[in-house]
Amino acid sequence: MRFPSAKVRILSLLLAGTLGALCLAAVPAMERAGAAPAAEPTTYLVGRGISDVTGEAAEVGMMGYSSFDQKATGIHQRQRSRAFIVADRESGNRVVYVNADLGMIFQSVQQRVIRKLKERYGSLYSEQNVLLSATHTHAGSGGHSHHLAYNLASLGFQKDTFNAIVDGIVESVTKAHEDLEPGTITLGRGELTHASVNRSKVAFDENPESDKAAFPGAIDPAMTVLRFKQGGSDIGAISWFATHNTSLTNKNTLLSPDNKGYASYEWEHDEKGVRYLEDKKGFVAAFPNTNAGDMSPNLNLKPGSGPTEDEFENTRIIGDRQFRKAREVYNAADTPVSGSVDSRMRFVNMEEVTVDGKYTPDGKDHRTCPAMVGASTLAGSVEDGPAIPGFTEGMHSPVADLLEPWHVDPPEWLVGCQYPKANLVPTGMISDPAPATPKILPVQIVKIGQFYLVAGPAEYTIVSGLRIRRSVAEELGVPVGNVLMQGYANAYSQYVTTPEEYDLQQYEGGSTLYGRYTLPAYQQEFARLAASLKDGGTIDRGPNPPDLSDRQITLQTGVVMDSPPSGTSFGEVLTEPEKSYERGRAVRTEFVTGHPKNNLHRNGTFLEVQRLVDGRWVRYLDDGDWETKYRWVRTNAVTGTSKAVITWDIGQDTPAGTYRIVHFGDSKSIFGAITPFSGTTRTFTVG
């Protein structure tokens, strides 16, 4: 059955949302001073690891903006998973922290990663002590969820992208495990005020003054950094800061880790000399998000705007600002992390939580609701992503006629439960061919010395994150400054707003799935975990989330065959570079190629810029570098003909010398055989 494309896009947007930000709530200025430093450092076992999680680079819908028009056409920079392990040498307890350059960690990925770690390590690493988080880039391949809502723009489940993500995460954890050595951790804090802006200030302003006082500029400026050492050697850093990873717009079709990924690249590659394809131990710099549900990097409050009008330059600038502040905080980090390592995790059916009045604005008991997406979701976060004409933030009227034939009439009690949300689709009532959105979600707290990570499966506004942290800190009896909110952790369920923000039904409120009391429910459930952690007791695992892997479908066609243009062969150069270039110019070359889905080249590359050094060719750049772009262009769909367009923006610091560009690809025959090939341009000089 063929559906009108506009309605399909509407359904995709309303279910998947334009998404927000991975949230690890850094410390508000007024509350940070309460964090008491530890007297003596603890020597832990610490390890770090990194691997490639880049998915299919062409003809697959991208994850984040839920736009059917945004299909991948190549790679700007590769996406990576960064893992840290901290083990308590006395108790034997350990925790794994992963931050991956992904839109989100879907429950499907968490389930498969845990399964693979169990196969390798037995009970050493489990859902209890492994925390998986995402940077929330909107420029990665889609199709790696097991829930219908989040696979619509990718036309269903994409197995190769899913496997690339799972395998890359597991590899990063394995490398961190094999890297474990005695080491120490120190904690630093600072503020960054010119890399974010509140994109939903009208909703923020509805909160009580006691909440708003923690964020005088209506942003969370806190940069929180953990500095890792093995002996006297620095090995890595985790730098949390709240801003959406959406400097690149929904017009971009090149895979990229966006501004967070650039910050990691600048520290690892430019500052520390890491070369990702050399498979050596190097400095690992993770830049996770925090409670950034209402934090935008688009400082002019429109997509791709601020501080410049160039989305790639904005990506670089916002990433650079995060790197420079993180490095400053890192260099001054002088609070030793000291104490035990522990963790607690359980699953909660978020559609059926009875919330104690202790956590609600009116002091009365309330309930969460089966999931529902509101009409204002389709307005999009207009500061970061797309909007559908006819939809505006703050909508309170149903729009069922726009959604035929998918319209589902919710019962009156559900409409009342979700009030004042205007129903668009009650996703909690959709279960075929797979559930549209999750019901049973993980909540987790990880303790590393005096430092606590509260890991939630959503994107939290800055005040939502603050309230959760206050609830957890109160239960633990610790300063709120020692508690951080880690969003996009272990699963994904769109937004969490405060009840006051929810009432306004801006984009974030319309995307708060489980109703007005979603946040109070999280406060209650995290407080339960905190109580168990404080007492040292166990806590029940909760209901078992279903494994939906056998209910996945895809409408995306695979590669049938590749063929070169008549009279050419795979790898042949179609456009040669000029004979010489000055720094600041761009080299552009074209090759006969095959489909990049034939081989993702994970932990590899589709291109190399090679430099002649002492009579031999050495790799200077690859497709993970900022200065290069690999684009795949279909030239004839009938014959399966395509070309690779490779560009290199020559940096001002490029050494003078002789260079060439090499393309690596793979072709598929009509019989299914896949054959690797390469092609090399003529030489040229840079001077």
N, C-alpha and C positions, 0 to 999 in steps of 0.2 A: 504493500500500500504506500502510495506516495503522499507525503504530507507537505503542506505549504511551508517553504523554508522559513518564513518569518515566524510562524508558530513554533517550529522546531527550535529556533533560536530563543524564542521567548521561554519555552519550557526548559531549555538548557540553562538559561540565566536564572530563572526563578528557582530551579533546584540547586544548581551548583553555586550560585552567587558569584560575585566578582571577587570574593575572597578578601582576606585582609592580611593580617600579619602574624607571623609566628611570635609568640609572646613570652619572653622571660623577663618579668617586670623588674627593671632596674630600680634603684632606690630613689624615691622622691627626696628632694633636697631637705625638706623640713624633718624627714624621718630618718635620714641617713646617719645623723649624729648619734643615734641610739645604739649603733652597732658596736659592741665591746670587743676590742682586739684580744686575741688569745695571747697568753703570756709566753708560751714556748711552742716552737714548731714541732709537728709530728713528722717522723720519717715514714712515708708510705711506700708502697710499690706503685710506680706510675709508669704508664706507657702511652704512646700515641701512634696513630696509624692513619693512612689516607688512601683512598682508591676512587676509581672513576664510576660514576652513576649516570653517565650520559645515555639517553635512550635513542630511539629512532629519529634520524635527522631529516627525514623528508616524508611528505605525504602522510602525516599523522597530525591530528588536532592537538593543539598545545594546551597546557593546563594552567588555569588561573583566571583568565578573562571570560571563559565559557563562550568564546566566539567561534562559530563555524567557519568564519573567513580566515581565522588565524591558524594556518597549517604550516608546519615546519618546512623550511627550504634550505637548511644548512646549519652551520655552527659558527658562532662568534667566539665563545669560550666554552670549554668543557665544564660539566657539573661534577662535583666531587663530594664524597662522604668523608668526614673527619671524625675520628673516634679517639676518646681518651678513656683509660681505665685507671681507677684508683682502688688499691687494695689495702686494707687494714692488716698490718703484719701481726698484730696481737690476736685479733678475733678471727681473722681469715675472711671477714666480710669484704665484698668488693662491689663496685658499681661501674657500669659502662655508660658513658655519655657519648651520644652520636649526634652530630649536626650535619645534615646533608643539604646540598644545593637543590632542593626540590620545592614544589609548590606547597606540599604538605606531606605528612606521613599518614598514609591511609592504613586502616586496620588490616587490610589485606597484606600490606608490606610487613607490618609488625608481626603478624601471625607467621608468615613464611620465614622472616629473619630469625625469630625465636626458634622455629622448628629446625632450621639449618644449624644454628648455634648448639642446640641440644644434640643434634647428630654428631657434632664435632667434639663438644666439651662435656656432654652429659648434663648434670644439674648445676654446673659451675655458673653458667649464665642462663637466666630465665626471664620471664616477663616481670618478675619481682625486682630485679636489679639492673635491667637494661632499659635505658631511657633513649628513645629515638625521637629526634626533633628535626624540623625543616626550617630553612631560611625564608621560605615563602616566595621564591622567585616565581614570576608569572611567564617565564620564557623557557619552560621545559616541556618535554613530550608528555602528552596525557595518556589516559587509558590504563592506569595502574591501580584503580580502586576496584573493589568488588560491589560497590553500591551504584545503582543505576544513575543517580543524579550527577555523579562526578565523572561519568564516562560518556555523557551525551555528545559533547563537542568533539570527542575523539572517535565517535561512531562505534563505541563499545570498547571492550577490553583489548588491550594491546600486549600480547604475551611477551614479545621481545623487550619492550620497554620495561615491563614489570620485572623480568628476569635480570635485566641490566641493573636496575635499582637494587633489588634484593642481593644480587651477587656482589655488587660494589660495596654495599653496607657491610655485609659479612666479611669481605676482604679487609675492610678498614678495621673492623673489630679484631680480626685475626692478627693483623700487623701490630695493633696495640697490645694484644696479649703476648705476642712474641717479643715485644719491646720492653716488657715490665722489668724495671730495675728500681733500687732504692732511690727515693727522691722526695722533694718537698714542694709545697704549694704556698704561694702568697697571694693575698687579696688586695686589689686596688680599686679605687672609685674616683670618678670625675664626672664632669658635665659637658655635654655637647648640645649647643642650642641652635645650630644653623644647619641641621640635617633632617628636620622634621617639622611638620605643622599639623595642627588639629583639623582634620577634614570634616568633622561633625561637631563643631563647637556649639551649635544651637542645642544639640542634645547634651553635650558636656555641661552646659550652663544650667541644666535642669537639676543637677546634683546638689546636695547640701553644701553649704560653705565649708564645712569641716573636711569634706573630700576635695573640693576645688582648691583649698588652701595648700594642699600638698603639691599642686601643679600650677604655680603662679602664672606661667605663660601658656597654660592649657596644653602643654606638652610634657612628656616625661623625658627630661634631658639626661638621665643618669646613664653613665657608662660604667659597667661593672666588669672587672677583668680578673681572671685567675691566671697566675703565672706559674708554669710548671718547670721544674728542674730535675735532672738526674745528676746527683753529685753536684758539681759546680757548673754544669752545662745547662743552658736554657734549651728546652725542647719544644715548647709550644705555649699557646695562650688561647683562652676562651674569652671573648669580649662581647658582652650582651648590650644591645642598644635597641630602643624601640623606634623603628621606622619601617613602613611598608617597603618590601623589596620590589617596587614597581616603578623604577625610573624608566624602564623600557615600556612602551605602550602596546596596545593590542594591534598596532600596525606592524610591529616587529615580527619577523618570522624566522629569526636565527636563534638557535638554542643558546642560552646564556644564564649564568648564575646571578646576573644583575648586580646591583650596587654592593650587596653583601659579598658576593663572589669576587668582585673587583678588590674589595678591601682585603680579603684573604690572599688574593693573587699578589697584590702590591707588597704585603708583608712577607709572604713566603718566597715568591719569585724574585721580586725586585730588591727587597731588603736583605733577605737571607740566602739568596742564590739557589733556591730549590729548583730543580729541573725534573718535572713530574715523570718523564719517560725513562729516567735513569735508574729507577727502582733502588734508590738509596734512602737511608734514614735522613730526614730533614726536619726543619722547623714546621710545625703544624699550627695554623692560625685559624680558628673557627670564629665566625661572626654571627651567632644566633640572634634571632629577633626576641623581643620581649612582649609586653602587653601593648601591641601596636595596632589593635583593631581600629582605632580612630587616628592613627599617626600616618601621615603621607610624606614621601620624600619630594613630592612635586610642590615646591615652595610657593608657586603662584596659584595653587589650587585648581589646576587643570592638567590633564594628562600631558606628559612630556614637556612641561613648562616649569622652569625654576630649578637651579638658578639661570639656565640658558634656555633656548628654544630647540636645542638639539638633544634628542633622547639619549644618544650614546655618550655625549659629553656630560650630560647630567648624571648618567650612571657612573662615569669615572669620578666626577667631582664629589658626589654624595658618598661613594665608596672611599675616596681618598680622605674625606673629612672624618669618616669613622676610623680608618686606619691610623691617621695621625693622632687623634685623641686617644685611641686604644694604646698606641705605642707610648704616649706620654704617661698614661695611667700605669701601664705595665712597668715602665722604668722606675716609677715612684712607688710601686706596690710594696708595702712594708708591713702589712698585717699578716703574720703567719697563720695558716690554716692548721688547726690543731684539734685533735679529738677523734672520736670513733667514726667509722663508716657504716651506714645502715640504709635501709630502704623499706618502703611499704607500698603495695599496689593492690587494688581490688577493682572489680567491675561493678558498674551501677547501671540499672535500667533508667535512663534519664527521662523516659516518658511517664514514669510511675513513682516519682519521689514525693513523699509527704515531708514538707519542710517545716521545721519547728519555728515558732514565732520569734525565737531568739535571732533569727537571721533575716526576717522580713521587715519592711519599712513600718507596717502597722502593728507589729508585735503579735500577729495572729498566725495560726497554722495555715498553710496553703499547699497546693499540689502543682507539680509540673504537668505538662500536657503531651499527648502524642504530637509528633513533629508537624509543623505547618510552616510553609514559606509565605511571607506576606507580599502584598502588591508592591510595596515600596522597594522590594528587592530588585524589581525590574527597572527601577530608575537607575540602578547601579550607583556605585560611588563615583559620582561624576567628576570628582577631583582626580581619580586614578584610572577609571575604567569606563566601559561602555554604558550607554543608557538607551532604553527603548522608547521611541516617541509615544507620548500619551501616558507615560508613567512618571510620577514625581515622588520624591521622598516626602514622607508624611501622609501618604494615601491611607484612607480609612474606609474606602468603598470597594466592594467586591468587583472583580472584572472577569467573571467566569466565561462570558461570551467570547473572550479573546483566546480561550484555551481549548475550545472544542477541537478534536474529539477526546481530549485527555481530561476533561473536567470531571472532578469528583466532588460531589456535594458533601461537605462535612456535617455531622450531626450538630444540632443546636448547642449541646453541651460543650462540644469542642470549640465552636465559635466563641462561646462565652468564656471558656477557659483561656483562650488565646487573646481575648479582648485587651486592647483596642486594635489588634492586628486585623487587617482586611485579608481574608483568605484568598490565596492564589492557587496553591495546591497543598492539600494535607498529605505531605510526603510520608507521614507515619502510617497512612492507610494504603500505600502502594507497595505491593510485594511481588509483582510479576513483571518481567521474568526474574528480577531480583529486587530486594528491598531498595527503595529510592534513597533513603538516608538511614544512618545507624540508630539503634535503640540502646544497645548495651555498650557502654563506653568505659575505658580505663581511666582511673585517677591514680596518681602516684606521687610520693614524696621521696626524694633522695637526699641523704645527709652525708656531707663530706666535712668532717670536723664541725665547726660552728656554723657552717654554710648549708642552707636548705634550698633545694629546688622543688617547686611545686609544679608538677607536670600535668597539664590539662589538654584535652583533645579538641581545642577550639581556638579561635582568635578573640582575645579579650580586650575590651577598651581599657584605657589606663586606669579609670576609677574602678572598673570591675576587678582588674588585677590587684589594685590596692586593697580592696575589701577582702579578697581571698587571703592575701598576705597578712592582713591584720588578724583575721580569724585564726589562721594557722599559728602566727606568732603568739597570740594570746593563749592558745591551747598548749603550745610548747613552753611558754614562759620565757621566750627569747625576744631580743629587740627585733622589730619589724624589718630593720635594715639588714638583718641576716637571712631574710626569706625572699626568694625571687620567684616570680611567676613564669614558668616555662610553658608557653602555648605551642600549638602544633606538635603535640607530643603523643605518639603511640596510636593515634587515630585522628579523625577529622569530622567535625560536626558544625561547621560554619561559625557564627558569631555568638558572643556572650556580652550583653549590655546590662547595665544596672536597671532595676525596675523603673526608675525615673527616666532614664534614656529610652527604655523600651516604649514608654507611653507616647513618646513623640513620633515613633515609627519612621525614623530616618532609615537609610539603607541598612545600617547595622542592626537596628531594632527589628526590621522586617525579616532579617536573616538570623535572628535569635530563635532557634527552632522550637524549643520546648516551653515557650511562653514567658510570661512576665517574671516568673520566679525561678528561671533558669540559674541566674547568678546565686541567689540564696541557697539553692540546692547544692551547687558546687561548694559554697562556703561550708555548708553542713557536712558534706561528704569528705572534704579535705580535712576538716576539723576532726572527724572520726579517725582518719589515717594518722593525724598528728598525735592524737591521744594514744594510739597504739604504739607509735614510735617512741613517745616519751616514756610510756610504761614498760617498754621492752617486750610487750606481749605480742601474740599473733592476732591476725584479723582474718575473717572469712574472705574467700576469694570473690564471693558474689556470684551472680548468674553468669553462665558460660556464653560468650558471644559466638554466634554461628560461623562456621567456615563456609563461605559462599563461593568457593573456587569452582564448584561444579555447576554453577548457574550463570556462567558468563557467556556472553555472545559478542560478536563483532560484525559490523557491516562494512568494515574497511577492507578493500581488496588487497591482496598481497602482490608481490612482484611476479608477473607471468614470465617475462623474459627481457633480456637486454640485447640490443643490436647496435653496432656502430653505423654511422652514415656510410653510404656506398663509397668505396674506395679508401676508407680509413680503417684504423684498428683501435682497440681500447688502449688508452694511455697516450694516444697521439696528441700532439700539441696543435690546437686550432688557432690560438692567438699567442704569439711569442712576445716576451717582454722587449722593451726598447734596449738599446745597447748600453745606455748609462742613465743614472738617476741622481738627482741631488737629494739630500735629506729633506724630509717634509713632503716629498711626492709619493704617489701611490703606484705600485706595480700591479698590473692586472693581466692575468693569463687565463686561457681556457683550454680544457682537455676533453677528449672523448671519454665518457665514463659510463659506469653502470650505476644501478640504484644503490644508495647507501644502506638500504635495509638488508642488502645481501650479507653485509658484515658491518656491525656497528663500530668496529675498531676500538672497542672499549679498552682503556689503558694503552691505546695506540693513537694513531692520527691519520687523517685523510690527506695531510699535506706536510711538507717540510720546506722551510727556507734554509738552504744550505750555503755555507761559506767556505771558500777555499783557504785552508790554513796549512802552511808548510807542505803543500803538494797533495793534500787529501781533503776530501769534502766532509765537513762536520755539520751536524744539525745546529742551526742558530735559532729557529723558531718552529713551532708546530701549531696545530689547530686549537690548542689550549691557550694560546697567547693572545693578549689584547690586540696586538697590531695586525693580526691576520683575520680573514673571513673566508670561510668555505661555503659556497652557494651551489646547490644542485638545481639544474634547470632542465625540465622536460621539453625536448624539442619536437618529438613526434610520439604521441601516445599510442598510435596504432602499431608502429614498429618497435616501440620500446627504446627509443633513442633519446639520449640525454647528454648533457655536458656539465662539467665542473668548472665553475668560475672562481678563481682564487685571487684574492687581493691582499696586498701587503702595504700598509701605511708605514713608510720608512720613518722611524723615530730619529729625533735630533741627536741621540746618543749612539746611533748605529755606527760601528767601525767602518772605515773606508776599506774597500776590498772588492773581491770578485764573488758573485753569488749566482745561484740558480734555484729554481722552484721545482719540487718533485711532488707529484700527485700519486696517492695510493688508492686503489679502488678494487672492486670485485664485480664480475659480470655473471649473469645467470643465463644458462642456455635454455632452450625450449624444453629440454628433458630434465631440467632442475639442477644440473651440475653448476656449482659456483667456482669460478676461477679467479684468483687474484692477479692483478696487473699493476704496473706503475708506468709513469711517464715523466720525462724530464725536459725542462726548457733549455734553451741555449743560455750561455752565461751572460751576465751583465755586471756592470760595475756600479758601486755606490761611492760617491766621493764628495 
